[in-house]
Amino acid sequence: MTASSRSEHDLLGDRDVPADAYWGVHTLRATENFPITGTPISTYPHLIDALAAVKEAAALANGELGLLDPSKAAVIVAACQEIRGGKLHDQFVVDVVQGGAGTSTNMNANEVIANRALELLGHARGEYGHLHPNEDVNLGQSTNDVYPTAVRIATVFAVRGLLDAMAVLQTAFADKAAEFHDVLKMGRTQLQDAVPMTLGQEFSAFAVMLDEDRSRLAEALGLIHEINLGATAIGTGLNAPAGYAEAARRHLTDITGLPLVTAPDLVEATQDCGAFVQMSGVLKRIAVKLSKTCNDLRLLSSGPRAGLGEINLPPVQAGSSIMPGKVNPVIPEVVNQVAFEVIGNDITITMAAEAGQLQLNAFEPVILHSLSKSVTHLRAACLTLAERCVSGITANTDMLRATVENSIGLVTALNPRIGYTAATDIAKEALATGRGVAELVLERGLLPAEQLTALLRPEVIAGTGPVRT
């Protein structure tokens, strides 16, 4: 019969580990110590791939410098490549939020890689006399340079996905802006009638805001490419030989395809979380503006009879268990909630970055968790909003134009032609009687019908074209 467990040893003593586990005693203790979120690090595949990439680069650098036996380096590289190919992710079991500045995550990676490498060498898992998680897989490294580097690489790939999703949403709004380019409506300030515009202009603004935020996000992403691999414990490079940092960075760049650079001051880089704070701040900016856009969609579609009712959001589910026929703006609502979460995550990241002491910030695990949630949830929210809501929006064109024609705000567009005093009188009478501005202008003979019609063309009244009279 096959044994159900194997015994492993660490500084605290001996523990039995499941025989079929690729992780070992350090991971076992971490799973017992940190039953916090129930979210294992494998929830974030970009992080697992990044950890494997860092370990692969380290093995290649150590082999190149003659510090690691070529046969060991080869099987460590092979194990890392398997993990980056999607294998063994289920063996990364420690909770994403943990004490120890990420040590448990690093140990988990070391053990999984070592045990898979042992198999490739023809040995059983746990036979660390042939290849050791710390002596070989972690050679020349510390959690304090491995973990931040992996977090940065994972963040880059995750944010790239968010940038793509934002582009999809931006295109959806831009398409609607083109579709609604000549749909006249009233613009509003402070929820009061202001001046006429087109629905296309309104939707174009949503697209432009997303484009601006994509630019700011790309700028913040540039800072994340600076790594501290080779810094080891506090940035002095202790136990990493000369040439290791550059060799590891070069191999890591080749593996990931990212333009990674080694920080000019590794002591500073090992304790500083400023790039994560800046990234989170941009994510908050995106969340705030995206939530404002969703507020607008909910307002514009409110009703359908007793609200603004200017646009129709596609119905995606029944809105009530008691009110038949009710349909709610559930897609904008869920995006609002993602935005609230991102704003809260920004506070967490801010406090975690501030809480570091001296040469290390011990709170990067919660920074990773919060940043990853913000990025992945915003990505999903953008795609959901584009596909389940924006692409299916329709306009109540006749009602929108009637609102313009009946609004006293219309008189602002005629002010240059009929004068301020006459325009004020028209506005007062329209408000008092409920009659339309255009009707009153014609009745008083202030403008001929042909000229009034020309002035009220959508491209003229909304400022999108020349005045022709």
Helices and strands as residue ranges (DSSP letters): E 5-10, E 13-18, H 25-33, G 41-43, H 45-64, H 70-84, G 89-91, H 103-121, I 133-137, H 143-179, E 184-189, E 192-198, H 199-223, E 226-227, H 244-256, E 261-262, H 266-271, H 274-300, E 311-312, H 330-354, H 364-388, G 390-392, E 394-395, H 397-406, H 410-418, H 420-433, H 437-443, H 449-455, H 458-461
